[in-house]
Amino acid sequence: MKIPVYHGNGIQLVITGPGATASARGVRYIQSIKSCSTAQWINFGICGHGSLAVGTPLLINRVIDRQSGMEWPLTIKHLITRTTGALTCVPEPQSEYTDDMAFDMESSGFIQAVNDIDMIEYAKIFKIVSDNPANDSRGISAKFVGTLVQQQLGLIRSMIELTQ
């Protein structure tokens, strides 16, 4: 299956959509068309969180796959935001939140695929809180996500620049 790839300034971007399988497929596809031993791998996306406000940027220091129980620690070399934490990957949107935990549906697929190509030391995950106990995930729309991303473009640019 061909995945659209956006190129520019030495960056290849795929938008995979939701799910760990889709995220892993995106990593494998990029690797197949542009293998590079020093590539930087960044997963940008949204997440739910038990205590952080919607719009909060979050650097991930550990990924937990809820289904398999596997965990991957991540090293944060450049602290572009003060908020860091663990991320649990789940197979479907959550309506119950744990106080100090973020939730997404892509991270374990991304990190497992990057690990499979021996590039985990080059992996980073940056999430923006999109939902929490006061703001249910059912209210998320493409327009809302676009607004969240637009509000964090400065941090996203900084993260990309620090990896080049």
Secondary structure, DSSP 8 states (H G I E B T S, - for coil): ----EEEETTEEEE---SSHHHHHHHHHHHHHHS--TT--EEEEEEEEESSS-TT-EEEEEEEEETTT--EEE---SS--SS-EEEEEE-SS--SS--TT-EEESSHHHHHHHHHHTT-GGGEEEEEEEEEBTTB-GGG--HHHHHHHHHHTHHHHHHHHHHH-
